Amino acid sequence: MAFIGRLHPLLIHFPIALGIAALVAEAAFVAAGDSRWHSAGIANIRAAALFALISVFAGWTLVDGQVLGTSPLLEWHRWLGTAAALATVAAAVASADVDRSTFRRAAYRLALVAAGVLVAVTGHLGGVLVWGADFLRP
């Protein structure tokens, strides 16, 4: 199990990229009206949801394996990451029949934006955990 936990830093970047691609594709769909962007966004968020769950499992395993010590910052990262994965799954679920219902489309977009915000905050906290608080300074 410790090996799975150590894969977290490697695994997490894929669902982050897929989620960002889904958000950008949906924004392009809103701006351009081309349904191909919408289809690309849905495909990306569905793949992101699957890989987010795998990555969260690896992250929880990493902490449970005591590879890292515990801290309040780690706990924030852990729970916000879990919330980000759940928002990604919510967006993937809401993407079903999104073209039939205005409510579903609104729920999909809201979950997509929530996932994006949560991923950004969680990723920043992960960077602070690994590289320190000054990791963005030259």
N, C-alpha and C positions, 0 to 999 in steps of 0.2 A: 504494500500500500504506500510506503514511503516513496517508491519510485513514481507512482501515479501522481503524488503530490508535487514532486519535483518537476513534473511536466507542465504544471500550471502556467509558468511564465511563457512557455513555448505555445501552449494551446490557446491562451486567452486572446492573442492578437488576431486570430482568424475571425471569431465572432464579432470582435470590435470592428474590424474592417467591413464585414458583411453588413452589420447594423448601420454603419455610416453610409455605405453604398445604398442601402435601402432608403434611408432618410433623404439622401441627395436625389435618388431616382424619383421618389414621391414628390419632392420639391420641383423637379424638372417636369413631372407630369402636370402639376398644378400650373406651372408657368407656361408650358408649351401645349398642353392638352393632348400630347401624343401618348396613346395608351400603351405603347411599348415600354415607356418609362415606368408606368404603373405595374406592368407585368414583371419587369426586372426588379422593382422594389419588393414586390410580394415574394418572388423567388429568393431574393437575398435575405429577407427577414425570416423566412421559414428555415433556411439553412442556418442562419445566425442563432435561432432559438435552439436548435438541436445542439450546436457546438457550444452555446452559452451554458447549457445544462451540464455538459461534459466538463467544461472549464471550471464551473463553480464546484462541481464534485471534486475535481483535482485540487482546487484551492482550499476547500474545507479539509481535504485529506492532508494537504501540506501543513496546515495549522495543527490538526489533530496529531500528526506525526512528530510534533514538537521540533520541526526543523527550524522554525522561528520561535522566538519568545512571544508572549502575548503582551499587548499594549492597547491603550484606548484607540490609537490610530489604526492598529490592525483590526480591532473590532468594528470600527466604522467602515473600513475597507471591505471587510468580510460581509457585513450586513447590507451595505449599499450595493456591493457586487451581486448579492443574492437578489436584491430588489431589482437591479438592472436586468438580470436574467429572467425574472418573473415578468417584468414589463415587456421584454423581448418576446417571451412566450405568449403574453396577452396580445401583442400586436400580430403575431403569427396566427393565433386563433381567430382574432377579429378580421383577419384578411380573407377568411372564408366567406363567400357570398358578399364581399364588400361592394360589389357593383349593383347589388339589388336593394340595398338599404342605405339611406342617408345616415341613419344612426350608426350602422356598422362602419361606414366610411369615417365618420367622426371619431368613433371609438378606436379604429385602426390608427388614424393619424395622431390622436392623443397619446395612445400607448407608444407609438413610434417616437414621438418627441420626448416623452417621459423616459423611454429607454435611452435615447441619445444623451439627455442631460445626466441621467444616472451613470451612464458609461463614462462620460467626461469627468465627472467628479470622482468616481471610483478609480479610474485610470490615473488621475492626478495623485490620489492618495497612495496608489500602488507605486508610483514613481517616487514619492516621498519616502515610502517604506524601504525601497531598494537603494535609492541614490541620495537620500537626505533632503532636507528642506530647501537647500540652495541648488537643486539639480537643474533649474532653468537658467541660472546665472552663468555668464561666460567665465 
